[in-house]
Amino acid sequence: MKKSVKIIGLTLLVVVIGIFLYRLGSPERVFKATMNEFNSELSGESRAKDVGYSISRLHYVADNHPESIWADDAQRILADLYIGISKPEKAMNEYQKIIEKFPDSKIEEWTLKNCTFATFLKWINKIPAADEARVQIAFIYHTNLKDYRKAIEESQKAIDVFPDVTPSDKGAFSNVVVCYNIIAKSYQKLGDVKKAEESYQTIIDRFPGTKAAQRAQDKIKELKSQL
């Protein structure tokens, strides 16, 4: 009798899970519906919706359907959303998944056209997803977690990916400059002004004549004025 009850219970559980998954629908359907609802939240049309619900559905797409063309888009948006709701550790986990699972991915055209923050997505779409994720991890260590030594370490990892970067490389160039700045600011926070100055000087030496080099020169002057 007990065995029969257990079998019936397991059968019902399987049925319930099946119905739940059926209602969720295909990865494409879930992703597009989630983005449309989330866009409404951001525009103020439907504040009742909980962003956490959007996050759970994006996890469904990214974690349960990694083979889908929508999985990498969901993964990248998840990481950014966690930053937006002040959960930097979770954001870092999601950025790490991008590096491991979708290193060379590009955002789908539908997402670029229909996402509220499409302008930002178009910018990061110029470089491989993993490279952008490394920069974001460095930024989180510096800005959110105040772990300046890890920020320096992760920034250097991101820089090392582009040993021959030039200003014409657009997104890659911007990311390298950002990382040098994170390193400089982190050294400042650690009280090592000399190392901070060296990081700014590296920008000047590698990219002479650029706006980034001029800003780095201004930073060096600022540092020296504080001594």
C-alpha positions in Angstrom: 0.0 0.0 0.0 2.7 2.4 1.0 4.6 1.6 -2.2 1.6 2.3 -4.3 1.1 5.7 -2.5 4.7 6.6 -3.2 4.4 5.7 -6.9 1.2 7.7 -7.2 2.9 10.6 -5.5 5.9 10.5 -7.8 3.7 10.3 -10.8 1.7 13.4 -9.7 5.0 15.2 -9.1 6.2 14.4 -12.6 2.9 15.6 -14.1 3.1 18.8 -12.1 6.6 19.5 -13.2 5.6 18.7 -16.8 2.7 21.1 -16.7 5.0 23.8 -15.2 7.6 23.3 -17.9 4.9 23.3 -20.6 3.6 26.6 -19.4 7.0 28.1 -19.4 7.2 27.4 -23.1 10.1 27.4 -25.4 13.3 29.3 -24.6 12.5 31.9 -27.3 9.0 32.4 -26.1 10.1 32.8 -22.4 13.0 35.1 -23.3 11.0 37.4 -25.5 8.0 37.5 -23.1 10.3 38.3 -20.2 12.1 41.1 -22.1 8.8 42.7 -23.2 7.5 42.6 -19.6 10.8 43.9 -18.3 10.8 46.8 -20.8 7.3 47.7 -19.4 8.7 47.7 -15.9 11.5 50.0 -16.8 9.2 52.4 -18.7 6.9 52.6 -15.7 3.9 50.9 -17.4 3.8 48.0 -15.0 5.5 48.5 -11.7 3.6 45.6 -10.1 5.9 43.1 -11.8 8.8 41.9 -9.7 12.2 42.1 -11.4 13.0 38.9 -9.4 10.4 37.1 -11.6 12.1 38.3 -14.7 15.5 37.1 -13.3 14.1 33.6 -12.6 12.8 33.2 -16.1 16.1 34.4 -17.6 17.8 31.8 -15.5 15.4 29.2 -16.9 16.6 30.1 -20.4 20.3 30.4 -19.6 20.6 27.5 -17.3 18.2 24.9 -18.7 18.6 25.6 -22.4 22.3 26.5 -23.0 21.9 25.2 -26.6 19.3 27.9 -27.4 20.4 31.0 -29.4 18.7 33.0 -26.6 20.7 31.5 -23.8 23.7 33.8 -24.1 21.5 36.9 -24.4 19.7 35.8 -21.2 23.0 35.2 -19.5 24.4 38.6 -20.3 21.3 40.4 -19.3 21.1 38.4 -16.1 24.6 39.6 -15.1 23.7 43.2 -15.7 20.4 42.9 -13.9 22.1 41.6 -10.7 24.3 44.7 -10.8 21.2 46.9 -11.1 19.6 45.4 -8.0 22.9 45.6 -6.0 23.8 42.0 -5.9 27.5 42.2 -7.1 28.5 38.7 -6.0 25.6 37.2 -8.0 26.5 39.4 -11.0 30.1 38.1 -10.8 28.9 34.5 -10.9 26.9 35.3 -14.0 29.8 37.1 -15.7 32.0 34.1 -15.0 29.4 31.8 -16.6 29.6 34.0 -19.7 33.4 33.4 -19.8 32.9 29.7 -19.4 29.8 29.0 -21.5 29.5 31.8 -24.1 33.0 33.3 -24.6 32.5 34.4 -28.2 28.7 35.1 -28.3 27.0 38.0 -30.0 23.7 39.4 -28.9 20.8 38.6 -31.2 19.3 41.3 -33.5 15.9 40.9 -31.9 17.3 41.7 -28.5 19.2 44.7 -29.8 16.0 46.1 -31.3 13.6 45.3 -28.4 15.6 45.7 -25.3 15.2 49.0 -23.3 19.0 49.3 -22.9 19.8 48.4 -26.5 22.2 51.2 -26.9 24.5 49.7 -24.2 24.1 46.3 -25.7 25.1 47.4 -29.1 28.3 48.9 -27.7 29.3 45.7 -25.8 28.3 43.6 -28.8 31.4 44.9 -30.6 33.7 42.6 -28.6 33.5 38.9 -27.5 31.2 38.4 -24.5 34.0 36.9 -22.4 36.3 39.9 -22.8 33.5 42.3 -21.7 32.7 40.0 -18.8 36.3 40.1 -17.5 36.2 43.9 -17.4 32.9 43.8 -15.6 34.3 41.5 -13.0 37.3 43.8 -12.4 34.9 46.8 -12.1 32.8 44.9 -9.5 35.8 44.1 -7.4 36.8 47.8 -7.4 33.5 49.6 -7.2 31.2 47.3 -5.4 33.3 45.0 -3.3 36.2 47.4 -2.6 38.6 44.5 -3.0 41.4 46.5 -4.7 44.0 43.8 -5.0 41.5 41.5 -6.8 40.5 44.5 -9.0 44.1 44.9 -10.1 44.5 41.2 -10.7 41.3 40.9 -12.8 42.0 44.1 -14.7 45.4 42.7 -15.7 43.8 39.5 -16.9 41.5 41.5 -19.1 44.3 43.6 -20.5 46.4 40.6 -21.3 43.8 39.3 -23.7 44.6 42.3 -26.0 48.5 42.5 -26.2 48.4 44.3 -29.6 45.3 46.5 -29.1 45.2 49.8 -31.0 42.8 52.8 -30.7 41.1 51.6 -33.9 40.0 48.5 -32.2 37.0 50.4 -30.7 35.5 48.2 -27.9 38.7 46.4 -27.1 40.7 49.6 -26.8 38.0 51.1 -24.5 38.1 48.1 -22.3 41.9 48.1 -22.0 41.9 51.8 -21.1 39.1 51.2 -18.5 41.2 48.4 -16.9 44.3 50.6 -16.7 42.2 53.2 -15.0 40.8 50.6 -12.6 44.3 49.5 -11.7 45.4 53.1 -11.2 42.5 53.9 -8.9 42.9 50.7 -7.0 46.6 51.5 -6.3 45.4 54.9 -5.1 43.0 53.3 -2.7 45.8 51.1 -1.5 48.0 54.1 -0.9 50.5 53.3 -3.6 50.6 56.6 -5.6 53.8 55.5 -7.6 52.1 52.4 -8.9 49.0 54.4 -9.8 51.1 56.9 -11.7 52.8 54.0 -13.6 49.4 52.7 -14.7 48.4 56.1 -16.1 51.8 56.4 -17.7 51.2 53.1 -19.5 48.2 54.5 -21.2 50.2 57.5 -22.4 53.0 55.2 -23.6 50.8 52.7 -25.4 48.3 55.1 -26.9 50.0 58.5 -27.5 48.0 61.3 -28.9 44.6 59.8 -27.9 42.0 61.4 -25.6 42.7 58.5 -23.2 46.4 59.5 -23.0 45.5 63.2 -22.4 43.1 62.2 -19.5 45.9 60.0 -18.1 48.3 62.9 -18.2 45.7 65.0 -16.3 45.4 62.3 -13.7 49.2 62.2 -13.2 49.2 65.9 -12.7 46.4 65.6 -10.2 48.3 62.9 -8.3 51.4 65.0 -8.1 49.5 68.0 -6.9 48.3 65.9 -3.9 51.8 64.9 -2.8 
